[in-house]
């Protein structure tokens, strides 16, 4: 009955070299575009509440602790869903798994706009977090299937701009809708766009190259590292691959610990940045949200630089770029915290800089996890480190709200500066963990 949800079988191979090359280029363009659009709208329905939160807060619909509670529940549920969905998505039909998940988040956003009570908000936003986990693991699996090791950093960073550009638009689009038509209109707008895009994903996305008659990407591009990874662990069952290459992989655990701390900073700035601007400068919702837009725009540039640099400057080694960007997070957070005067221009510039440095490791750690794991467990590996990432992000919700109740904004910045500094230290032994090498040495 649900056979269409299973991973599709391989199609008849295309043997004509010119036709095969043309088909590969065609499908790579279209799959990257579909993944980009799909994930951008996943992000739209994920951040819609945060963009509308200041209006809800000023209208006494929710309190600051309520916002923190919703954020924490969302991040914990989303992290668990990413891991479980990553395992399932490795064996599922990518086009329907991702498309139906996006449609579900759109419906939930619309229902959220019709709700009034805190318990309805909690139930719907937790359910939204569950379906949000259906997006990222599929993207990781298809990016590792259609793009090889020596080029993947650049293409992965292009895909990663989906969330930064979407994150930049959300505060402005949803914030403007909330300001002029009420917060409910903002939530419904995000939900409607997600449903339409989910239908497009179901129609246009495809699974691995073999399902359209094409060879594996390593064979097509003659990428030695990619072909070695494809042949690693041949004959192992899916369970054995999961245990050996994900759960017992020391590199995956190291990346997971770093992800916890990076996401404390990312979620803290993304969730509380507009509130910080509203309270310190007394600006309106759209102006406050524009600072979060600067954070996302900085992330757009940072992700592209990180992906390009890890490919071109370090030959596919993600470790050095991760360390450089982690040090940058610490310096830029410290600049925002210790700024001697309140100025919109200076604070917005700090948000831009923090975003630049945060989104580098945010992207590279997920990609490194897929490359450290087995080829058939890319979704599970990124889902596993994603679980830890969003456990870290959950700390930026209710727990950080309690810190601010006692120590105010100084406590807020002390926490995220400490997280940034420790993440840089944890990345030191990882400098050579991603160095190009034969897979047998992993």
WOFEN-V70780 format. One record per residue. RES is the residue in one letter. NEAR is the number of other C-alpha atoms within 12 Angstrom. D_FIRST is the distance of its C-alpha to the first C-alpha in Angstrom with 1 decimal. Layout:
RES/NEAR/D_FIRST + RES/NEAR/D_FIRST
This chain:
X/5/0.0 + X/10/3.8 + X/12/5.7 + X/16/8.0 + X/23/9.3 + X/19/10.6 + X/25/14.1 + X/25/14.5 + X/21/16.6 + X/18/20.2 + X/17/21.4 + X/14/24.5 + X/19/27.5 + X/22/30.0 + X/15/33.4 + X/13/35.8 + X/14/37.3 + X/12/38.3 + X/15/35.0 + X/25/33.2 + X/22/35.5 + X/16/35.0 + X/26/31.2 + X/32/31.5 + X/21/33.8 + X/19/31.7 + X/32/28.4 + X/32/30.3 + X/23/31.9 + X/23/28.8 + X/38/26.7 + X/38/29.6 + X/29/30.1 + X/36/26.5 + X/47/26.5 + X/39/29.9 + X/37/29.0 + X/50/25.8 + X/44/27.7 + X/38/30.7 + X/47/28.7 + X/50/27.1 + X/44/30.8 + X/44/31.8 + X/53/29.6 + X/47/30.7 + X/45/34.4 + X/49/34.6 + X/46/35.9 + X/47/38.5 + X/51/39.9 + X/47/40.2 + X/44/41.5 + X/41/45.2 + X/38/45.1 + X/31/43.3 + X/24/45.8 + X/20/48.9 + X/16/47.6 + X/17/47.4 + X/22/43.7 + X/26/43.1 + X/20/45.5 + X/31/45.7 + X/26/44.5 + X/27/41.4 + X/38/40.6 + X/35/41.0 + X/31/38.8 + X/41/36.0 + X/43/36.4 + X/34/36.4 + X/34/33.3 + X/44/31.5 + X/43/32.6 + X/36/31.9 + X/35/28.3 + X/41/27.8 + X/40/29.2 + X/33/27.0 + X/39/23.9 + X/43/25.1 + X/41/25.4 + X/33/22.1 + X/42/20.2 + X/43/22.3 + X/34/21.0 + X/34/17.3 + X/41/17.9 + X/45/19.6 + X/30/16.3 + X/31/14.2 + X/31/14.1 + X/45/17.3 + X/38/17.1 + X/34/14.2 + X/42/15.2 + X/52/18.8 + X/41/18.3 + X/32/16.2 + X/42/18.7 + X/48/21.5 + X/37/20.4 + X/39/20.1 + X/47/23.6 + X/42/25.0 + X/31/23.9 + X/40/25.5 + X/46/28.7 + X/32/29.0 + X/28/28.7 + X/36/31.2 + X/33/33.6 + X/21/33.5 + X/22/34.2 + X/19/37.6 + X/16/37.7 + X/21/37.6 + X/16/35.0 + X/19/32.6 + X/32/33.5 + X/28/32.8 + X/24/29.4 + X/34/28.2 + X/43/29.7 + X/32/28.3 + X/32/24.7 + X/44/25.6 + X/41/26.6 + X/33/23.3 + X/39/21.4 + X/52/24.4 + X/48/23.6 + X/49/20.6 + X/54/23.1 + X/56/25.9 + X/49/24.1 + X/55/22.1 + X/53/25.4 + X/52/27.2 + X/49/24.8 + X/49/25.0 + X/46/28.7 + X/47/29.4 + X/45/27.3 + X/42/29.1 + X/39/32.5 + X/37/34.8 + X/44/37.0 + X/34/40.3 + X/29/39.0 + X/43/36.3 + X/42/38.6 + X/33/39.5 + X/39/36.0 + X/46/34.6 + X/40/37.4 + X/34/36.7 + X/38/33.1 + X/47/34.6 + X/39/36.8 + X/39/33.7 + X/41/34.2 + X/45/38.0 + X/34/38.3 + X/39/35.7 + X/43/37.5 + X/36/40.8 + X/34/39.5 + X/44/37.9 + X/49/41.2 + X/34/42.8 + X/34/40.1 + X/43/38.8 + X/42/42.3 + X/31/43.9 + X/27/41.4 + X/35/42.1 + X/28/45.8 + X/18/46.1 + X/19/43.3 + X/26/42.4 + X/39/40.0 + X/33/37.2 + X/30/37.4 + X/39/37.0 + X/45/33.8 + X/34/32.3 + X/36/33.3 + X/46/31.6 + X/38/28.3 + X/29/28.4 + X/34/29.1 + X/40/26.2 + X/32/23.6 + X/26/25.0 + X/36/25.0 + X/38/21.4 + X/28/20.4 + X/29/22.7 + X/40/21.2 + X/29/17.7 + X/21/19.5 + X/25/22.1 + X/36/21.2 + X/43/20.4 + X/46/19.9 + X/39/22.5 + X/38/25.1 + X/28/23.7 + X/27/20.6 + X/25/23.0 + X/26/25.3 + X/34/27.8 + X/30/29.5 + X/33/29.5 + X/38/31.8 + X/28/34.4 + X/26/34.8 + X/28/35.0 + X/23/37.6 + X/17/39.3 + X/21/39.2 + X/21/40.4 + X/31/39.2 + X/35/35.7 + X/26/35.6 + X/28/37.0 + X/36/34.3 + X/32/31.6 + X/21/33.1 + X/26/33.7 + X/25/32.0 + X/15/30.7 + X/12/29.0 + X/18/28.2 + X/15/24.9 + X/23/23.1 + X/21/24.5 + X/18/28.0 + X/27/27.8 + X/33/27.0 + X/23/29.9 + X/25/32.5 + X/37/32.0 + X/38/31.0 + X/29/32.0 + X/19/35.2 + X/26/36.2 + X/23/39.5 + X/35/39.2 + X/41/35.9 + X/32/37.8 + X/34/40.8 + X/50/38.7 + X/39/37.0 + X/32/40.4 + X/45/41.7 + X/49/38.6 + X/39/39.4 + X/44/42.8 + X/56/42.0 + X/45/39.4 + X/45/42.0 + X/51/44.1 + X/45/41.4 + X/43/40.0 + X/49/43.5 + X/48/44.7 + X/46/41.6 + X/48/41.3 + X/41/45.0 + X/45/46.7 + X/41/46.8 + X/38/48.1 + X/37/50.7 + X/35/51.9 + X/28/52.1 + X/20/54.2 + X/20/56.5 + X/23/57.2 + X/17/56.5 + X/21/54.5 + X/24/52.0 + X/39/48.2 + X/32/47.8 + X/30/50.6 + X/40/49.3 + X/46/45.8 + X/38/47.4 + X/46/48.4 + X/49/44.7 + X/43/44.2 + X/40/47.0 + X/47/45.2 + X/47/42.0 + X/38/44.1 + X/35/45.9 + X/43/42.6 + X/37/41.7 + X/32/44.9 + X/40/44.7 + X/42/41.2 + X/36/42.3 + X/35/45.5 + X/46/43.8 + X/47/41.3 + X/30/44.0 + X/31/46.5 + X/42/44.4 + X/32/43.7 + X/21/47.2 + X/19/49.6 + X/23/48.0 + X/25/46.1 + X/36/42.7 + X/36/44.1 + X/46/42.6 + X/41/45.1 + X/34/48.3 + X/45/46.7 + X/49/45.0 + X/38/48.4 + X/32/50.2 + X/41/47.8 + X/46/47.8 + X/33/51.6 + X/31/51.4 + X/46/49.2 + X/36/52.0 + X/26/54.8 + X/36/53.1 + X/41/52.1 + X/30/55.7 + X/24/57.0 + X/36/55.1 + X/29/56.2 + X/19/59.9 + X/20/60.5 + X/11/63.9 + X/14/63.3 + X/21/60.5 + X/18/59.8 + X/26/56.8 + X/20/57.3 + X/23/57.8 + X/36/54.9 + X/35/52.5 + X/27/53.7 + X/39/52.9 + X/44/49.4 + X/37/49.1 + X/37/50.4 + X/50/48.3 + X/49/45.1 + X/40/46.3 + X/44/46.6 + X/57/43.7 + X/48/41.0 + X/51/42.3 + X/53/41.3 + X/53/38.3 + X/54/36.9 + X/51/38.5 + X/57/37.5 + X/50/33.8 + X/53/34.3 + X/47/36.5 + X/45/33.9 + X/50/31.4 + X/51/34.3 + X/52/35.4 + X/43/32.1 + X/44/30.1 + X/44/28.5 + X/44/25.0 + X/46/25.7 + X/46/27.0 + X/49/24.5 + X/49/25.2 + X/53/28.9 + X/57/29.2 + X/49/27.1 + X/48/29.5 + X/51/32.6 + X/50/31.0 + X/41/30.7 + X/38/34.5 + X/41/35.2 + X/44/33.8 + X/37/35.4 + X/40/38.5 + X/42/37.7 + X/38/37.3 + X/38/40.9 + X/46/41.9 + X/39/40.6 + X/31/42.0 + X/30/44.2 + X/38/45.8 + X/32/46.4 + X/23/48.3 + X/23/50.4 + X/26/51.3 + X/17/52.3 + X/13/55.0 + X/15/55.9 + X/18/54.8 + X/28/54.1 + X/22/56.1 + X/22/53.8 + X/35/50.8 + X/33/52.3 + X/26/53.6 + X/34/50.1 + X/41/48.5 + X/35/51.5 + X/25/51.3 + X/37/47.6 + X/41/48.4 + X/31/51.4 + X/26/49.6 + X/40/46.6 + X/36/49.2 + X/23/50.7 + X/28/47.4 + X/36/46.8 + X/23/50.1 + X/21/48.9 + X/30/45.9 + X/27/48.1 + X/21/47.5 + X/31/44.1 + X/39/42.4 + X/28/45.2 + X/30/44.1 + X/21/44.1 + X/18/42.5 + X/25/39.3 + X/15/40.9 + X/13/43.2 + X/25/40.4
